[in-house]
Amino acid sequence: MNFEKQLIVISDLDGTLLDHHNYQFDDAQPALTLLADKHISLIFNSSKTAAEIIEIRNALGNNEPFIAENGGGIFLPKGSGFMCVTLGRPREEFLPIIASLRHQMALSFTGFCEMSIQQLMDCTGLSEQACLLARQRDFTEPLLWQDSEEALHLFTKALAQQDLQAIQGGRFVHISGLTDKGKSIDWIRGYFQRQHNRDVEVIALGDSDNDIPMLAQADHPFIVRSPAHSPPTMPGHRALISEHMGPKGWNDCILSFFRNPEFQNR
């Protein structure tokens, strides 16, 4: 396949490339191998922390830049480490605001910063080591929401007055500054254009509402079905929805893209 543009794949992790229940990616291996054989960059764009994503990159043998905490930070490989391009608001700035609003509005939720390692293990199914990595947060605070939908709506409005937002993920409500996965895609697109001196074409895959800004910015958006919730809706945008869930659906999306005669003939 001869693309005039530089093709890259940008993907969510939890519930998309990684199984919602066991965080494995075995069912996606054929598509992962295809991307590697074609030397197509796979960039992770996740609500996970940088520490978590680095572990996953190592497991997959991935050496590409990645986007952590819903677009809060873009991490570029540099020597033996990474250079972080900060797009988000520092977490330590808004943790007191969250606590104050909970008290004022008499809300029920539990923040990541308040949960013990054992509580995190019970809630997420992650190992102790994985939970330690998940707590190394810079730009977001996940909340285990224990109140009504109406209360969440009012809380979201109150956050907006503080230049903060609440984004529903697979398990948690993620509080952050006014960044998202879509804004980070714009940055990554420009980065790869400069690196390769040609236009960039983006395939994006996600499963949740917090992936909508990313999918909306992609040339080829794919929604991967989740066992935890219905596919997100994208008014005005056309996104293909996988038949299967999680990494199996992810695999099908990538393989179907490259089997499409429209792209085989390019």
C-alpha positions in Angstrom: 0.0 0.0 0.0 1.5 3.3 -1.0 0.1 6.2 1.0 0.9 9.7 -0.1 0.2 10.8 3.5 1.9 9.5 6.7 -0.6 7.1 8.3 -0.7 6.8 12.1 -3.0 5.0 14.5 -4.0 6.6 17.7 -5.8 4.4 20.2 -7.5 4.4 23.6 -6.4 1.5 25.9 -8.9 0.4 28.5 -11.8 -1.4 26.9 -10.4 -0.8 23.4 -6.9 -2.3 22.9 -7.0 -3.8 26.4 -9.8 -6.1 27.6 -12.2 -4.3 30.0 -12.0 -7.1 32.5 -8.5 -8.6 32.4 -6.5 -5.8 30.6 -5.0 -8.3 28.1 -4.5 -7.6 24.4 -3.9 -11.1 23.0 -6.9 -10.9 20.7 -5.4 -7.8 19.0 -2.1 -9.5 18.1 -2.8 -10.0 14.4 -3.5 -6.3 13.9 -0.6 -5.3 16.1 1.7 -7.4 13.9 0.3 -5.9 10.7 1.0 -2.4 12.0 4.5 -3.3 13.0 5.1 -5.0 9.6 3.9 -1.9 7.8 6.0 0.4 10.1 2.8 2.4 11.0 3.1 4.3 14.3 0.7 3.3 17.1 0.2 6.1 19.6 -1.6 5.4 22.8 -4.1 8.1 24.0 -5.5 7.1 27.3 -6.8 8.3 30.7 -4.0 6.2 32.2 -1.0 7.8 33.8 2.4 8.1 32.0 3.8 5.4 34.4 1.0 3.0 33.4 1.4 3.6 29.7 5.1 3.1 29.8 4.6 -0.4 31.3 2.1 -1.2 28.5 4.5 0.2 25.8 7.2 -2.0 27.2 4.9 -5.1 27.1 4.0 -4.3 23.5 7.5 -3.3 22.3 6.1 0.1 21.4 8.6 3.0 21.2 6.3 5.8 20.0 5.2 9.0 21.7 2.1 8.7 23.8 -0.7 10.8 25.4 -1.5 10.4 29.1 -4.4 11.4 31.3 -7.0 12.4 28.6 -4.7 14.7 26.8 -3.1 16.3 29.9 0.4 15.4 28.8 2.1 14.3 25.6 5.3 12.3 26.2 8.0 12.2 23.6 10.9 9.7 23.8 14.1 11.5 24.5 17.3 9.5 25.3 16.5 7.0 28.0 13.4 8.9 29.2 10.7 11.3 28.0 10.0 15.0 27.4 6.6 16.0 28.5 4.6 18.6 26.6 2.0 19.9 29.1 -1.5 20.7 27.9 -3.4 20.0 31.1 -3.9 21.8 34.4 -1.7 20.4 37.3 -3.8 18.1 39.5 -2.5 19.6 42.7 -4.1 22.9 41.7 -7.7 21.5 41.6 -7.8 18.8 44.2 -8.8 21.4 46.9 -11.6 22.7 44.5 -13.0 19.2 44.2 -13.0 18.7 48.0 -14.6 22.1 48.6 -17.4 21.4 46.1 -18.1 18.0 47.6 -18.6 19.7 51.0 -20.7 22.6 49.7 -23.0 20.4 47.6 -23.1 17.4 49.9 -22.0 15.0 47.2 -21.1 11.3 47.5 -18.0 10.2 45.6 -14.5 8.8 46.3 -11.4 10.2 44.7 -8.4 8.3 43.6 -6.3 10.2 46.1 -8.5 9.0 48.9 -8.5 5.3 48.0 -6.1 2.8 49.5 -4.2 0.4 47.2 -6.5 -2.4 48.3 -9.6 -0.3 47.5 -8.2 0.4 44.1 -7.4 -3.3 43.5 -11.0 -4.2 44.4 -12.5 -1.5 42.2 -10.4 -2.0 39.1 -9.1 -5.6 39.2 -5.6 -4.3 38.8 -2.6 -5.7 40.6 -0.9 -3.9 43.5 1.9 -2.8 41.2 -0.5 -1.5 38.6 -2.4 0.4 41.2 0.8 2.1 42.4 1.4 3.2 38.8 -2.2 4.4 38.5 -1.8 6.7 41.5 1.1 8.6 39.9 -1.2 11.3 38.4 -0.3 14.7 37.1 -3.3 16.1 35.3 -6.5 14.3 36.3 -8.4 13.0 39.3 -10.7 10.0 38.7 -13.8 9.9 40.9 -15.8 6.8 41.8 -19.2 8.4 41.5 -21.6 7.3 44.3 -24.4 9.9 43.7 -27.2 10.5 41.3 -27.0 11.5 37.6 -28.7 14.8 38.5 -26.0 15.5 41.2 -23.3 14.7 38.6 -24.9 17.2 36.2 -24.9 20.0 38.9 -21.4 19.1 39.9 -20.2 19.4 36.3 -21.8 22.8 36.0 -20.0 23.9 39.2 -16.7 22.6 37.9 -17.1 24.5 34.7 -17.2 27.8 36.7 -13.7 26.8 37.9 -12.4 26.0 34.4 -12.6 22.3 35.1 -14.5 19.5 33.5 -15.9 16.0 34.3 -15.5 13.3 31.7 -17.2 9.9 32.0 -14.7 7.1 31.4 -15.2 3.3 31.6 -15.2 3.1 35.4 -14.6 6.6 36.7 -15.6 10.2 36.2 -12.3 12.0 35.4 -11.8 15.6 36.6 -9.3 17.7 34.7 -8.6 21.1 33.2 -10.1 22.1 29.8 -8.1 19.6 27.8 -9.2 16.5 25.9 -8.0 13.7 23.7 -8.9 15.7 20.6 -6.6 18.6 21.4 -3.8 16.3 21.9 -4.4 14.7 18.5 -4.0 18.1 16.9 -0.6 18.4 18.5 0.5 14.9 17.6 -0.6 15.4 14.0 1.5 18.5 13.7 4.4 16.7 15.3 4.4 13.8 12.8 4.0 16.2 9.9 7.2 18.0 11.0 9.0 14.7 11.5 8.1 13.2 8.1 7.6 16.4 6.1 4.2 15.3 4.7 0.5 15.4 5.7 -0.7 13.0 8.3 -3.8 10.7 8.1 -5.1 9.5 11.4 -7.0 6.2 12.3 -8.4 6.5 15.8 -10.1 3.9 18.0 -12.0 4.4 21.3 -14.9 3.0 23.2 -16.1 5.7 25.6 -17.5 9.3 25.7 -14.1 10.6 26.6 -12.9 9.3 23.3 -15.4 11.4 21.2 -13.0 14.5 20.8 -10.3 12.1 19.6 -12.6 10.3 17.2 -14.0 13.6 15.9 -10.5 14.7 14.9 -9.6 11.5 13.1 -9.8 10.9 9.4 -10.9 7.3 10.1 -12.7 6.9 13.5 -13.6 3.5 14.9 -15.7 2.8 17.9 -14.9 -0.4 19.7 -17.8 -2.0 21.5 -17.6 -2.3 25.3 -19.2 -4.8 27.7 -19.6 -2.0 30.2 -21.7 0.6 28.2 -23.3 1.4 24.9 -21.2 2.9 22.1 -20.8 6.6 22.4 -22.8 8.7 20.0 -21.2 11.2 17.6 -23.8 13.5 16.1 -22.6 14.8 12.7 -19.7 12.4 12.5 -19.5 9.0 10.8 -17.7 6.4 12.9 -17.6 2.7 12.2 -18.6 0.5 15.2 -17.0 -2.9 15.7 -19.0 -6.1 15.9 -16.9 -7.6 18.6 -15.8 -6.1 21.9 -12.5 -4.9 23.3 -9.2 -6.1 21.7 -11.1 -8.5 19.4 -13.1 -5.6 18.0 -10.0 -3.4 17.9 -8.3 -6.1 15.8 -11.2 -6.4 13.4 -11.3 -2.6 12.9 -7.6 -2.4 12.0 -7.7 -5.4 9.7 -10.9 -4.3 8.0 -9.4 -0.9 7.3 -6.4 -2.4 5.4 -8.7 -4.9 3.6 -10.8 -2.1 2.2 -10.2 -2.0 -1.6 -10.3 1.8 -1.4 -7.1 1.8 0.6 -5.4 -1.2 -1.0 -5.5 0.6 -4.3 -3.9 3.8 -3.0 
